[in-house]
Amino acid sequence: MLIATLAPFVLGKSPAARSAAGHGSTFPADFVWGAATSSYQIEGAVDVDGRGKSIWDVFCHSPGRIKNGDTGDVACDHYHRWREDVALLARGSFGAYRFSTAWPRILPAGSGAIEHRGLDFYDRLVDALVAQRIAPWLCLYHWDLPQALQQQGGWLNRDTCRHFADYAQIVARRLGDRVKHWATFNEANVHALFGHGIGTHAPGLTGRSNMLAAMHHQNLAHGLAVAALRAERSDLRLGTIINLQPARPSSQSDEDRRAAERFDAVWNGACLDPLTKGGYPAAIAAEFASLIADGDLAAMRQPIDYLGLNYYSPMYIAQAPQSLFGAWFGAVPAGTPFTAMGWPIDAAGLTEELIRLRERHGDLDIYITENGACFDDLAAADGSVRDEERIAYLRSHLVAAGRTLHAGVRLRGYFVWSLLDNFEWAEGYSRRFGVVRVDFDTQRRTPKSSFAYLAGPARSGL
Ligand code: GCO
């Protein structure tokens, strides 16, 4: 069914494809055009106004963890330059801005005493966005867990789920009158695997059981937080943000095909199926059984209003007996283009994932909450960047997304990752995804040519 559904879109014969070729706008007038960032990647000011430590502060200051020894101590200094960044959003005609709140700014110990100066920062940011008619989209968790909770087990400890729900309620009580779109988590799958399974992200844990526990407890925390947000206000649009990638076998061997199916269940299914279907994918359900307490499945499956899809590239998976799930990233077909992150470029994968979401979760609105590309931008003397490769990437993926509109996909918006060059986790500042260049020595912001592309031609399908 999926292939039959896809065929006309991949061949570019769909009505939307023709319109995407510049015969009128591909996207409806109420389509949301946004930009995305996250707290630890842009804010800096890690010791200001009572902010508590996060697991990323500790991880970055552990030798050898981050390229070039970079940290988020200063980042884009957004905590002090937020007015300038809001002005950039307005200049780019973005109708929405997706940001995340730093849990340790609001609850320095993760629970208990509220740091009102942290809430005040986001309150000012939200007011400035609303004043510019930019819809604030708030993500409650983009990986920066309070270190105090990590010391109590973090996402390996079920108590963290309740603390997360309490944090969500505190933020909604302060901002819920103006913030109407909320995401509980950003990419629980990435955080579980990279932070708790292979240890290349904070908190640097390893092992299959740690990854499974972190995955399950984030899913449970999502459900408890959705219930808490619904109890706080009835006028919120609630969802979660997931990173989905087609898991393609690296070869035609049975082993690689089975490995790809298994990795698909772990990567694309374990973070989504419990939330919308009430259980883990059959291929891996047994692995989670010991973690599931009475009531968990019902608690995780709270009605939500939308799904946020982060898409960058497909995955090519091979059998890997030594890896956590017997499967890992493998050979990519010869001739495949790559971004500077080494990620394969294939916009058809976005079409595939959007169609798959419609097949599996068709009753939900979908927003592309992250899509973008890292390239080794060459800056002119004035800081300007003609990032034609990034424009080509954005264009091909917008065309791929637009093709699905006539296939019943309830695609409602697109957020570029990212507004600003920022702290790219283990890669530090060596990798740039922004449509605005940041000179990290001077903090000067300079819109790239992709910024102008997104503000104009992109919206008319060009
Ligand atoms: C992610 C995160 C972002 C990344 C971006 C580029 O998807 O990993 O949401 O924080 O910076 O995706 O890797």
Residues whose N, C-alpha, C, O or C-beta is under 5 A from the ligand:
A	BS01	GCO	N310
